[in-house]
Structures are given as C-alpha cells and as structure tokens.
C-alpha cells in the first residue's frame, strides 16, 4: 500500500500485527495469525476497512457510533433508526457499492468482482433475509458446515468440497460485509468467525509438471495441432499448443494471460544473453506488473501474432478451451500428480517456477518476475529448490586435531579420515 501499511511481529508474541497512520494517529491491530501470508491478506482487508470508515466520517456520511448522534443534525437520527435490524442482503449491497468505489486504482477490477460472485453464489442463498443482528457465531458455524456438506441428492463420493483457499476468501467477504454493517451502526460488534477444532494447516505443494511430464504434454499438444481429430478444431488445437509453451516460459497466471493484449507484449533482445525474449506488461490481481520471458516463449507468440493480430487491442488468448486441455491431460494420465492434486492451467505457472528453481535461478528474481513474494515461493515450492542449496555450506565438518604423539612411538602420520 505504498508504504502506508506495516506488518510486524513483537518479540514476545507469535502473532503478526499491522498498523497504519491515519487521521493524525497510529492505528494498530493484531491479525491473530502466525502465518505471514495469511496475516498480510488480513492486514490489507483491515487497511481498506479503516480507510473506508475514515472517508465516510470525513465526508459526513453515516455515523458509526450511535452515541455520537447528539452532535449531528437531526436528519441523521431517523435514518439510523430506520436502518436498525436490516437484512444481510441489504448490508451486502451496501458493502459492494462502497467496495467498488473505494478500491478503484488499488485493486484489480476482476478481483473486486469476485466479491460480488461470493455474495451472489454462496452468501445470499444462505444468509439472504436474515437480520444482520441475528448472525451469530453459531449461525456462521452452520454456514461453514453447509459448505462442506453435500447437497441433497448428491453422493458423498461425487461431492467436491470447496478448496481451502476458496472457503477462506468467502469468509473474508463475509467478514467485510459484517464490518460494513458494524461501521454503519447496524450491529454493535462482530461475531466470532474463527473455525473451531482447527489445527495448523498442512502446506501442500502446488501441482506442477516435471521436466519429463512437461515434455509429454507439449509433444502431445504439438501432435494434436499438426493432426487434429477434426479439421474444424485445428485453430483451437494450435492455440492450445502455443498456450502451453507460452505459459510454461513466462509464469503468468491464467487470468493474467486471458486479459493479455498484443500491445502488452514486445519482442526484445536481452542485454546480457543476446537472446530474444518477451517483455510483458501484466495486468493482474496486484495491478500492473512486468515480466521477462524465457526465449522459448518467442516463437509461440510470433505464431499467435501471425494468426490472429488484426489490432493491437485484440486479446492474445482470451478464453482458452479448458475442456480440450483437460482432455489432453486425461489421455496422458497427467490430470493428477502423485499426491492426487488436480492439475489445471495454473500448473503451467507452477512448472515455470519449479523449473527455474531447479536450474538454480535466484529466488528473489523469480519472485519479482512472477509478481509474488519470496515467502510464497519458499512455502509452496520448497520441495523443488534442492538445486539452490549450497552443499559446501551445508556439509561442513570439523576436522579433528591430530592426537599427541605417544612417548617412544614413531613419528605419527597424518590423521585418517572417514571414507
């Protein structure tokens, strides 16, 4: 947040704290998280909330504390009383309107719209007409159980639970809506939203393609592009092949690639190596970033440009045929990795990061090029950084000093070392 938000940890605490300077004073809050990545997400949401509240106060909007009504115009009093006991869906509408306005320029628009999707698909069907004041910790726990329970008529074996990150993001949206209601005086305090019986989460490594599996994949997509099973599928098969090569040589996220336009990519000669690479202006969930590709991304991009660049503003990929990609993975037996994790288009980004680590690339430079943090790479790709470890620094052994000569013995030789 341009240096306006700080995340830190005190020596006597395992939890991360966050702070910002606003309205002439320092505001501090405990994240109640010992994981830095999760604490950072919490801090961002907290920062947006306190700034939104500050802006509302400064512009003379809704009063957060009913006790402050004495010093305000009378027109505020009936408005606040009329809104007491409003339903959850009213709070959700108010939150979305405020969130869209206050995050312009700070959050990617597609990320902002995920909040509306959480509300529409998950939160409204469950909470809907419930008065905000009646949303208790027990009611929130019922919502958590319902998300992990198969719907009526669906077998347990066929039910696919939401991913842990998906559930986390849905609860972030729920918490933000309740905070909006709290700021506007609809509720006096937030209910407890912590998950009972929760243990420290297992860090699962991201699904990726090993060098042999990646070779299998691009050879299969290349063969399908040369000889499609139906001639009218040729354009999609060719585009999928170029997509696989492009993604595995750039490390872009699938949503970043889907928004990529031809004007965002330029072919340049790398100053140090002299090889041709792509310089990409990426628009993703963190705003605008930049990426320098591997040389292997140049030829696929030239083919894509030759086939479909009628204007600089045209999308390079747009919506990729996910069904075709899954079909190829299914035929090769690569849809799941050895731990059973499902591979998707995102796995091509993970493949790029893992292959770069295996080649000994600097982890900080990879993080910058992929628009992520070193901690995230160490957390989710730690099993693939064996080639970055310095054996000479790890396998240091203390050589024992030679034993003192015994009286009357011959001159001692050099100390023997273990084989």
ZIZI-V610419 format. One record per backbone hydrogen bond with DSSP energy under -0.5 kcal/mol. CO is the residue of the C=O (numbers start at 1). NH is the residue of the N-H. If there is no record, write none. Layout:
((CO;NH) (CO;NH))
This chain:
((1;4) (6;19) (8;17) (10;13) (15;10) (16;31) (16;32) (17;8) (18;29) (19;6) (20;22) (20;27) (22;25) (25;22) (27;20) (29;18) (33;16) (34;36) (35;39) (36;40) (37;41) (38;42) (39;43) (40;44) (41;45) (42;46) (43;47) (44;48) (45;49) (46;50) (47;51) (48;52) (49;53) (50;54) (51;55) (52;56) (53;57) (54;58) (55;59) (56;61) (57;60) (64;66) (65;68) (66;69) (67;70) (68;71) (69;72) (73;76) (74;77) (74;78) (75;79) (76;80) (77;81) (78;82) (79;83) (80;84) (81;84) (83;86) (86;132) (87;91) (88;92) (89;93) (90;94) (91;95) (92;96) (93;97) (94;98) (95;99) (96;100) (97;101) (98;102) (99;103) (101;104) (103;106) (103;107) (108;112) (109;113) (110;114) (111;114) (111;115) (112;115) (112;116) (113;117) (114;118) (115;119) (116;120) (117;121) (118;122) (118;123) (119;124) (122;126) (123;126) (123;127) (123;128) (124;128) (127;130) (128;89) (130;88) (131;134) (132;135) (134;136) (136;140) (137;141) (138;142) (139;143) (140;144) (141;145) (142;146) (143;147) (144;148) (145;148) (146;149) (147;162) (151;154) (153;155) (155;159) (156;159) (159;161) (163;167) (164;168) (165;169) (166;170) (167;171) (168;172) (169;173) (170;174) (171;175) (172;176) (173;177) (174;178) (175;179) (176;180) (177;181) (178;182) (179;183) (180;184) (181;186) (181;187) (182;185) (194;196) (195;198) (202;204) (208;210) (210;214) (211;215) (212;216) (213;217) (214;218) (215;219) (216;220) (217;221) (218;222) (219;223) (220;224) (221;225) (222;226) (223;227) (230;233) (231;234) (233;237) (234;238) (235;239) (236;240) (237;241) (238;242) (239;243) (240;244) (241;245) (242;246) (243;247) (244;248) (245;249) (246;249) (247;250) (247;251) (249;294) (253;257) (254;258) (255;259) (257;260) (257;317) (260;316) (261;264) (262;265) (264;281) (266;268) (266;279) (268;270) (268;277) (270;274) (275;270) (277;268) (278;280) (278;293) (279;266) (280;282) (280;291) (282;284) (282;289) (284;287) (285;108) (287;284) (289;282) (291;280) (294;297) (295;298) (295;299) (296;300) (297;301) (298;302) (299;303) (300;304) (301;305) (302;306) (303;307) (304;308) (305;309) (308;310) (311;314) (312;263) (314;262) (318;320) (320;322) (321;325) (322;326) (323;327) (324;328) (325;329) (326;330) (327;331) (328;332) (329;333) (329;334) (329;335) (330;333) (335;343) (337;340) (341;337) (344;347) (345;348) (345;349) (346;349) (346;350) (347;351) (348;352) (349;353) (350;354) (351;355) (352;356) (353;357) (354;358) (355;359) (356;361) (357;360) (362;366) (363;367) (364;368) (365;369) (366;370) (367;372) (368;371) (373;377) (374;378) (375;379) (376;380) (377;381) (380;206) (381;384) (382;385) (385;388) (386;389) (389;391) (390;393) (390;394) (391;395) (394;396) (397;399) (406;409))
